[in-house]
């Protein structure tokens, strides 16, 4: 870290706690947006049909929507952030593998490649490592 950036607080414990807050709210908001898309645009029945077209049971769509809503809210409010972030990794990597793998790497490919959900999974792992930051809490 350069001394100039350190002068402005970059790299400090407070900056890291703020970064964790920004990351978790962003990740949580993205999960809520993904759930909203499935619920209000594709409809739950449509999402279940899409999951079946991928060779998955239709009920996975409902479980995915529930995980996205509950996980998104938990991340936004900072509840058990590291645990929730770890639990959400298979959800988004499932999207990368089942929904986007055949489309290639780049997310700009038709129907979106696996680049974006893979990066999202990595961001969730980083979140799990750094914890919830400001305004986060755990039960223990």
C-alpha positions as a printed Julia matrix, in Angstrom:
140×3 Matrix{Float64}:
   0.0     0.0     0.0
   1.39    3.37   -0.87
   1.82    5.85    1.94
  -0.53    8.25    0.11
  -3.4     5.74    0.18
  -2.6     4.81    3.77
  -2.93    8.49    4.66
  -6.55    8.33    3.5
  -7.26    5.16    5.5
  -7.0     2.56    2.74
  -5.98   -0.8     4.17
  -7.0     0.14    7.71
  -9.22   -2.08    9.81
 -12.06    0.43    9.36
 -11.65    0.45    5.56
 -11.69   -3.35    5.47
 -14.83   -3.45    7.63
 -16.49   -0.93    5.29
 -15.39   -2.93    2.23
 -16.94   -6.07    3.73
 -20.21   -4.19    4.29
 -20.25   -2.87    0.7
 -19.43   -6.31   -0.72
 -22.06   -8.16    1.29
 -24.84   -5.65    0.53
 -23.93   -5.82   -3.17
 -23.91   -9.62   -3.18
 -27.18   -9.76   -1.26
 -28.81   -7.29   -3.62
 -27.71   -9.34   -6.62
 -29.26  -12.47   -5.12
 -32.53  -10.62   -4.53
 -32.43   -9.38   -8.13
 -31.89  -12.93   -9.39
 -34.81  -14.19   -7.31
 -37.0   -11.3    -8.5
 -36.23  -12.22  -12.1
 -37.24  -15.84  -11.53
 -40.37  -14.96   -9.56
 -41.76  -11.96  -11.45
 -40.37  -12.27  -14.99
 -39.9   -15.97  -15.69
 -42.49  -16.98  -13.04
 -41.82  -19.83  -10.63
 -43.46  -22.34  -13.0
 -41.34  -21.04  -15.88
 -38.18  -21.27  -13.79
 -39.1   -24.84  -12.82
 -39.58  -25.67  -16.5
 -36.19  -24.19  -17.31
 -34.53  -26.22  -14.56
 -36.2   -29.36  -15.95
 -34.88  -28.48  -19.43
 -31.39  -28.52  -17.9
 -31.98  -32.04  -16.56
 -32.6   -30.91  -13.0
 -35.73  -31.57  -10.95
 -38.23  -28.73  -11.2
 -38.32  -28.31   -7.43
 -34.68  -27.13   -7.58
 -36.02  -23.88   -9.04
 -38.17  -23.28   -5.96
 -35.28  -24.2    -3.64
 -33.01  -21.86   -5.6
 -35.48  -18.98   -5.37
 -35.85  -19.54   -1.62
 -32.06  -19.67   -1.18
 -31.62  -16.49   -3.22
 -34.24  -14.59   -1.21
 -33.17  -15.82    2.22
 -29.44  -15.67    1.43
 -29.78  -12.23   -0.12
 -31.59  -10.85    2.9
 -29.13  -12.49    5.3
 -26.18  -10.95    3.45
 -27.75   -7.5     3.33
 -28.49   -7.44    7.05
 -25.16   -9.07    7.88
 -26.54  -12.21    9.54
 -23.9   -14.98    9.84
 -22.19  -13.5     6.79
 -19.34  -15.97    6.39
 -21.6   -19.0     6.72
 -24.26  -17.57    4.38
 -21.64  -16.64    1.79
 -20.28  -20.19    1.84
 -23.77  -21.67    1.55
 -24.54  -19.46   -1.45
 -21.45  -20.54   -3.4
 -23.0   -23.83   -4.62
 -26.14  -21.94   -5.65
 -24.27  -19.6    -7.97
 -21.79  -22.24   -9.16
 -24.8   -24.39  -10.01
 -25.99  -21.56  -12.24
 -22.53  -21.38  -13.83
 -22.39  -25.13  -14.44
 -25.95  -26.01  -15.39
 -27.21  -22.75  -16.85
 -24.19  -21.14  -18.5
 -21.39  -23.69  -19.05
 -22.51  -24.66  -22.56
 -22.56  -20.99  -23.58
 -18.79  -20.57  -23.24
 -16.77  -18.41  -20.91
 -17.78  -14.84  -21.79
 -20.99  -13.57  -20.26
 -21.56  -11.49  -23.42
 -22.06  -14.73  -25.38
 -25.65  -15.55  -26.36
 -27.51  -16.68  -23.22
 -24.53  -15.65  -21.06
 -21.39  -17.64  -20.43
 -20.1   -18.8   -17.07
 -17.68  -15.87  -16.51
 -20.02  -13.76  -14.37
 -21.44  -16.47  -12.06
 -17.94  -17.91  -11.55
 -16.66  -14.48  -10.5
 -19.71  -14.11   -8.26
 -18.77  -17.4    -6.57
 -15.25  -16.1    -6.02
 -16.62  -12.87   -4.52
 -18.73  -14.96   -2.13
 -15.6   -16.84   -1.05
 -13.8   -13.54   -0.42
 -16.82  -12.41    1.62
 -16.66  -15.57    3.69
 -12.96  -14.98    4.35
 -13.26  -11.34    5.41
 -16.53  -11.69    7.31
 -19.42   -9.27    7.52
 -17.67   -6.06    8.45
 -19.66   -3.14    9.82
 -23.21   -3.79   11.06
 -22.9    -7.59   10.84
 -23.89  -10.03   13.54
 -23.85  -13.71   14.47
 -25.92  -15.78   16.87
 -22.96  -17.04   18.88
